[in-house]
Amino acid sequence: MQKQARYLPDHIRRALRTWTLLIEEQGIWAMRKVPGYHDEPLKGDRKGQRSSRLSRGYRVVYEEYDSGEIVIVSVKEVMKHAY
């Protein structure tokens, strides 16, 4: 993940660091209460994973284990869908 983070825009790296610090200092439930993160469980192929918004265009995808460990799977750039 650290290698991948090098290629992210600076503002997204800062947002990811803020997200990580919030979880480390206050716990996963505190992060989930912050409305701006729009934390949600994923479906389909990603069932068992969750995502949180870092910005309008980026999401962090992570897994939470029974032990309480949080593992970041990826940071994804999301595009607006054409309707």
GROMACS elastic network, one bead per residue, 0.5 to 0.9 nm:
[ bonds ]
;  ai    aj funct       b0    kb
    1     4     6  0.50506   500
    1     5     6  0.61085   500
    1     6     6  0.89251   500
    1    72     6  0.73026   500
    1    73     6  0.76157   500
    1    74     6  0.70117   500
    1    75     6  0.85921   500
    2     5     6  0.50231   500
    2     6     6  0.67076   500
    3     6     6  0.56197   500
    3     7     6  0.77559   500
    4     7     6  0.58344   500
    4     8     6  0.73091   500
    4    74     6  0.82598   500
    4    75     6  0.83254   500
    5     8     6  0.52598   500
    5     9     6  0.85422   500
    5    12     6  0.88075   500
    5    13     6  0.66483   500
    5    75     6  0.80423   500
    6     9     6  0.82088   500
    6    10     6  0.88482   500
    6    13     6  0.81366   500
    7    10     6  0.88708   500
    8    11     6  0.82370   500
    8    12     6  0.62841   500
    8    13     6  0.62357   500
    8    75     6  0.85872   500
    9    12     6  0.54012   500
    9    13     6  0.64149   500
    9    14     6  0.88431   500
   10    13     6  0.50969   500
   10    14     6  0.62521   500
   10    15     6  0.86210   500
   11    14     6  0.51165   500
   11    15     6  0.61604   500
   11    16     6  0.86280   500
   11    55     6  0.89684   500
   12    16     6  0.60088   500
   12    17     6  0.84540   500
   12    54     6  0.66390   500
   12    55     6  0.73795   500
   12    58     6  0.75002   500
   13    16     6  0.50829   500
   13    17     6  0.61583   500
   13    18     6  0.86425   500
   14    17     6  0.50527   500
   14    18     6  0.61790   500
   14    19     6  0.85864   500
   15    18     6  0.50494   500
   15    19     6  0.61071   500
   15    20     6  0.85549   500
   15    54     6  0.57556   500
   15    55     6  0.78357   500
   16    19     6  0.50115   500
   16    20     6  0.60883   500
   16    21     6  0.85746   500
   16    54     6  0.65580   500
   16    60     6  0.77084   500
   16    75     6  0.87486   500
   17    20     6  0.50319   500
   17    21     6  0.60841   500
   17    22     6  0.85632   500
   18    21     6  0.51326   500
   18    22     6  0.61449   500
   18    23     6  0.87240   500
   19    22     6  0.52623   500
   19    23     6  0.64871   500
   19    24     6  0.87956   500
   19    31     6  0.74378   500
   19    37     6  0.87504   500
   19    54     6  0.77900   500
   20    23     6  0.52507   500
   20    24     6  0.61823   500
   20    25     6  0.86080   500
   21    25     6  0.59003   500
   21    26     6  0.81746   500
   22    25     6  0.52880   500
   22    26     6  0.56339   500
   22    27     6  0.68276   500
   22    28     6  0.79141   500
   22    30     6  0.75239   500
   22    31     6  0.63987   500
   23    26     6  0.54312   500
   23    29     6  0.80057   500
   23    30     6  0.71901   500
   23    31     6  0.61711   500
   23    70     6  0.89943   500
   24    27     6  0.58159   500
   24    28     6  0.79313   500
   26    29     6  0.78315   500
   26    30     6  0.58689   500
   26    31     6  0.77005   500
   27    30     6  0.55723   500
   27    31     6  0.68473   500
   28    31     6  0.52335   500
   28    32     6  0.63521   500
   28    33     6  0.89062   500
   28    68     6  0.87974   500
   28    70     6  0.85445   500
   29    32     6  0.50214   500
   29    33     6  0.63917   500
   30    33     6  0.52784   500
   30    34     6  0.69362   500
   31    34     6  0.54659   500
   31    35     6  0.87046   500
   31    37     6  0.75248   500
   31    39     6  0.81354   500
   32    35     6  0.74273   500
   32    37     6  0.71532   500
   32    38     6  0.75627   500
   32    39     6  0.57639   500
   32    40     6  0.84853   500
   32    52     6  0.84976   500
   33    36     6  0.88823   500
   33    37     6  0.83872   500
   33    38     6  0.88242   500
   33    39     6  0.84950   500
   34    37     6  0.59427   500
   34    38     6  0.75896   500
   34    39     6  0.84323   500
   35    38     6  0.56359   500
   35    39     6  0.80009   500
   36    39     6  0.84181   500
   36    52     6  0.87118   500
   36    53     6  0.72197   500
   36    54     6  0.84438   500
   36    55     6  0.86499   500
   37    40     6  0.89078   500
   37    51     6  0.86503   500
   37    52     6  0.50740   500
   37    54     6  0.65975   500
   37    55     6  0.82384   500
   37    59     6  0.88893   500
   38    51     6  0.79709   500
   38    52     6  0.56220   500
   38    53     6  0.59932   500
   39    50     6  0.69396   500
   39    51     6  0.55733   500
   39    53     6  0.69583   500
   40    49     6  0.87977   500
   40    50     6  0.55106   500
   40    51     6  0.55988   500
   40    52     6  0.66704   500
   41    46     6  0.87018   500
   41    47     6  0.73585   500
   41    48     6  0.71356   500
   41    49     6  0.60914   500
   41    51     6  0.65085   500
   42    45     6  0.83771   500
   42    46     6  0.56085   500
   42    47     6  0.53234   500
   42    48     6  0.68479   500
   42    49     6  0.56349   500
   42    50     6  0.52797   500
   42    51     6  0.68906   500
   42    61     6  0.89174   500
   43    46     6  0.54525   500
   43    48     6  0.77271   500
   43    49     6  0.80495   500
   43    50     6  0.88710   500
   44    47     6  0.53884   500
   45    48     6  0.89017   500
   46    49     6  0.55813   500
   46    50     6  0.80668   500
   47    50     6  0.80593   500
   48    63     6  0.67863   500
   48    64     6  0.81266   500
   49    61     6  0.67732   500
   49    62     6  0.56680   500
   49    64     6  0.73290   500
   49    73     6  0.85287   500
   50    60     6  0.83214   500
   50    61     6  0.57139   500
   50    62     6  0.54436   500
   50    63     6  0.62268   500
   50    64     6  0.80307   500
   51    59     6  0.62359   500
   51    60     6  0.54683   500
   51    62     6  0.61971   500
   51    63     6  0.87267   500
   52    58     6  0.86887   500
   52    59     6  0.54685   500
   52    60     6  0.54139   500
   52    61     6  0.67534   500
   52    62     6  0.84002   500
   53    56     6  0.68394   500
   53    57     6  0.79997   500
   53    58     6  0.61039   500
   53    60     6  0.64242   500
   54    57     6  0.77425   500
   54    58     6  0.54805   500
   54    59     6  0.53758   500
   54    60     6  0.67177   500
   54    75     6  0.88740   500
   55    58     6  0.52305   500
   55    59     6  0.70343   500
   56    59     6  0.81116   500
   56    78     6  0.80524   500
   57    76     6  0.83122   500
   57    77     6  0.55971   500
   57    78     6  0.51374   500
   57    79     6  0.64644   500
   57    80     6  0.81815   500
   58    75     6  0.67860   500
   58    76     6  0.55332   500
   58    78     6  0.57220   500
   58    79     6  0.87095   500
   59    74     6  0.83315   500
   59    75     6  0.56118   500
   59    76     6  0.52773   500
   59    77     6  0.65494   500
   59    78     6  0.72290   500
   60    72     6  0.71042   500
   60    73     6  0.76813   500
   60    74     6  0.59476   500
   60    76     6  0.63253   500
   61    71     6  0.87651   500
   61    72     6  0.60458   500
   61    73     6  0.54321   500
   61    74     6  0.52638   500
   61    75     6  0.60702   500
   61    76     6  0.74395   500
   62    70     6  0.67829   500
   62    71     6  0.54952   500
   62    74     6  0.70000   500
   62    75     6  0.88188   500
   63    69     6  0.82614   500
   63    70     6  0.57819   500
   63    71     6  0.52707   500
   63    72     6  0.64829   500
   63    73     6  0.69154   500
   64    67     6  0.82179   500
   64    68     6  0.64171   500
   64    69     6  0.58566   500
   64    71     6  0.65243   500
   64    72     6  0.89046   500
   65    68     6  0.53967   500
   65    69     6  0.53510   500
   65    70     6  0.65215   500
   65    71     6  0.82212   500
   66    69     6  0.73112   500
   67    70     6  0.89087   500
   72    75     6  0.79088   500
   78    81     6  0.89728   500
